Amino acid sequence: MKQIGIVGIPPLEIIRSITSEPCIIFDLDEPQVKKDIELASSWLPRVYCAVLRTVVVNALTLLPDMIYIDVGPGKCDCALHTATILKEVLPATDIIETRNQDSIDFGTPLCRTQMNTVTKMEQITKGVQSASPSQTHEPCRATVGFWGVPPRDFSILTPFPDTTHIYGWTRCMENKTPADRQLEEQFNPTIPTVFFAQSFCAKTALAKHLANKHPHALYLDCDVTAGSSTRAKIQAFLELSGIHHVAC
């Protein structure tokens, strides 16, 4: 069975094409193998974000038959350079560059529903592998916001209550419009919000800018894993905001 890796969000026509036949899809943005991320250091500098370094580790270990990598405005220039490097180090793998500028609105029901925040993020990122919209979910009244990209380490989301609304590029991900800047820049000024990006990601600039505009915000970035100090900052911010973690 063909093994296919994806980086970022391939256009819908590509997702429909690769899912039309049996295949195994690996989201290379997420940790797929138990290997030290430092293995990527021979090809990418440490100032690249942990997500792209994870892509390289996954690709070198899994050796998929094909890799579709978004190198357009829906991802970043660093992904373009990563694609160039992978073409050199994986000559047996077909590296296909894509530029996702899809604009059909698929909606963001998961981002706005009441659900364990880690589970919510897992379902949103899993949805990249399908050309179908998310299942219908009733929206809840938001008590706190998480703005940003899907973190490499989902444990950073454990302090957030189930009534968290998700914004930023993650919302664009569920909507299947990764290059939608207007949607990415949306936030709710009436709820305390954590603005997050991976360290060394270009989106840290936007996260910090929007956090400065928000009346009740915490700007946060972390590199490979969410350590205890990172989670403690989030926990303290939520508690000082009067937000308590209540599971469904």
C-alpha positions in Angstrom: 0.0 0.0 0.0 1.3 3.4 -0.9 2.6 5.6 1.9 2.0 9.3 1.6 3.3 12.1 3.8 1.7 15.5 4.0 3.1 18.7 5.3 0.8 21.6 6.0 -2.6 21.4 4.3 -2.6 20.1 0.7 -5.3 21.5 -1.6 -8.6 19.7 -1.5 -8.1 18.4 -5.1 -5.0 16.6 -3.9 -6.6 15.2 -0.8 -9.5 13.9 -2.9 -6.9 12.3 -5.3 -4.8 10.5 -2.7 -7.8 9.2 -0.8 -9.5 7.8 -3.9 -7.3 4.7 -3.5 -6.2 2.8 -0.4 -3.1 4.4 1.1 -1.5 5.2 4.4 -1.3 8.9 5.2 1.3 10.3 7.6 0.9 13.9 8.9 4.6 14.7 9.0 4.0 17.9 11.0 3.2 15.7 14.0 5.6 13.3 15.8 5.2 10.0 14.1 8.3 8.2 15.3 10.2 8.0 18.6 13.4 9.7 17.4 15.4 12.6 18.8 14.5 15.8 17.0 18.2 16.6 17.0 18.5 14.1 14.1 17.2 16.9 11.9 20.2 19.2 12.8 22.3 17.9 10.0 19.9 19.4 7.5 18.0 22.1 9.3 19.3 24.8 11.7 18.0 24.8 15.2 16.4 28.2 14.5 13.8 26.4 12.3 10.6 25.6 14.2 10.2 22.3 15.9 7.4 21.4 13.5 9.6 21.5 10.4 12.4 19.7 12.2 9.8 17.0 13.1 8.9 16.8 9.4 12.5 16.0 8.5 12.9 13.4 11.3 9.6 11.7 10.2 10.5 11.8 6.5 14.0 10.3 7.0 12.6 7.6 9.2 9.4 6.6 7.5 10.7 7.1 3.9 7.2 7.5 2.4 6.6 7.0 -1.3 5.4 10.5 -1.8 5.3 13.7 0.2 3.0 16.6 -0.5 4.3 19.8 1.1 2.5 23.1 1.1 5.1 25.8 0.3 2.6 28.7 -0.4 1.1 31.4 1.9 -0.8 28.7 3.8 2.5 27.4 5.3 5.8 29.4 5.2 9.0 30.0 3.2 10.8 27.7 5.6 8.6 24.8 4.3 9.7 25.7 0.8 13.4 25.4 1.8 12.7 22.2 3.6 11.1 20.8 0.4 14.3 21.6 -1.4 16.4 19.8 1.1 14.2 16.7 1.2 14.5 16.4 -2.6 18.2 16.1 -2.1 18.3 13.7 0.8 15.4 11.5 -0.2 15.9 10.9 -4.0 13.6 7.8 -3.9 10.7 9.8 -2.5 8.6 12.0 -4.8 8.5 15.4 -3.2 5.6 17.4 -4.6 5.3 21.1 -3.8 1.7 22.5 -3.5 0.3 25.9 -2.9 -3.1 25.8 -1.1 -5.2 28.8 -1.8 -8.6 27.1 -1.5 -11.3 29.6 -0.5 -14.4 27.5 0.0 -15.7 28.0 3.6 -16.1 24.6 5.3 -16.9 26.1 8.7 -15.3 25.7 12.1 -17.7 23.8 14.4 -14.9 22.0 16.3 -13.2 25.2 17.1 -16.3 26.5 18.8 -17.8 23.5 20.5 -17.5 22.2 24.1 -15.0 19.4 24.1 -11.8 18.5 25.7 -9.3 20.9 24.2 -6.6 18.2 23.4 -9.3 16.0 21.8 -10.6 19.0 19.8 -7.1 19.8 18.5 -6.5 16.1 17.5 -9.8 16.0 15.6 -9.0 19.3 13.8 -5.5 18.1 12.7 -6.8 14.7 11.7 -9.4 16.5 9.5 -6.6 17.5 7.1 -6.6 14.0 5.7 -10.2 14.3 4.5 -11.9 16.4 1.9 -15.1 16.5 3.9 -16.0 19.1 6.5 -16.0 18.5 10.2 -19.1 16.9 11.7 -21.7 19.2 13.0 -21.2 20.3 16.6 -23.2 22.7 18.7 -21.3 25.9 19.6 -20.7 26.6 23.3 -20.3 29.9 25.1 -16.6 30.6 25.1 -14.9 31.3 28.4 -11.3 31.4 27.1 -9.5 31.5 23.7 -6.5 29.7 22.3 -5.1 31.5 19.2 -2.4 30.0 17.1 -1.0 27.0 15.3 -1.4 23.4 16.5 1.4 22.9 18.9 3.9 20.1 18.4 3.3 19.0 21.9 -0.5 18.9 22.5 0.0 18.7 26.3 0.3 22.5 26.3 -3.5 22.4 25.9 -4.3 20.4 29.0 -4.9 23.4 31.3 -7.6 24.8 29.0 -11.2 24.1 29.9 -13.6 22.4 27.5 -15.3 25.7 26.8 -12.2 27.0 25.0 -12.7 28.5 21.5 -9.8 28.0 19.1 -8.6 30.8 16.7 -5.7 31.6 14.4 -4.2 29.3 11.8 -5.8 26.3 13.6 -9.2 27.7 12.7 -8.1 28.1 9.1 -7.0 24.5 9.2 -10.5 23.3 10.2 -12.0 25.6 7.6 -9.6 24.1 5.0 -8.4 27.6 4.0 -4.9 27.8 5.3 -4.1 31.0 3.4 -7.1 33.0 4.7 -5.4 35.8 6.5 -8.6 37.5 7.6 -9.8 34.4 9.3 -6.4 33.8 10.9 -6.3 37.3 12.4 -9.7 37.0 14.1 -10.0 36.8 17.9 -12.6 37.5 20.6 -11.6 40.6 22.7 -14.2 39.7 25.3 -12.6 36.5 26.6 -9.0 35.9 28.0 -6.9 34.5 25.2 -3.6 32.8 24.9 -1.7 33.7 21.7 0.7 30.9 20.8 3.2 30.0 18.1 6.1 27.6 18.0 9.4 29.3 18.8 11.2 30.4 15.6 8.0 30.3 13.6 7.2 33.4 11.6 3.8 33.5 13.1 5.3 34.5 16.4 5.2 38.1 15.0 1.5 38.0 14.4 0.8 36.2 17.7 2.6 39.0 19.6 1.0 41.7 17.5 -2.5 40.5 18.2 -1.8 39.8 21.8 -0.8 43.5 22.2 -4.1 44.5 20.7 -6.2 42.2 22.9 -7.3 43.6 26.3 -6.7 40.4 28.2 -4.0 38.3 26.6 -1.0 36.1 27.2 1.6 35.8 24.4 3.5 32.5 24.6 5.9 30.5 22.5 7.7 27.3 23.1 10.1 25.1 21.2 10.0 21.3 21.1 8.0 20.4 24.2 5.7 22.2 26.6 7.6 22.0 29.8 6.2 22.5 33.3 7.0 26.2 33.3 5.1 26.8 30.1 2.0 25.0 31.4 2.4 26.8 34.7 2.2 30.2 32.9 -1.0 29.1 31.2 -2.5 27.8 34.4 -1.6 31.0 36.3 -3.1 33.1 33.5 -6.3 31.2 33.5 -6.7 31.2 37.2 -6.0 34.9 37.4 -8.7 35.3 34.8 -11.1 33.4 36.9 -11.1 30.4 34.5 -11.1 26.9 36.0 -10.6 23.6 34.1 -13.9 21.7 34.1 -14.0 18.5 32.1 -17.1 17.4 30.2 
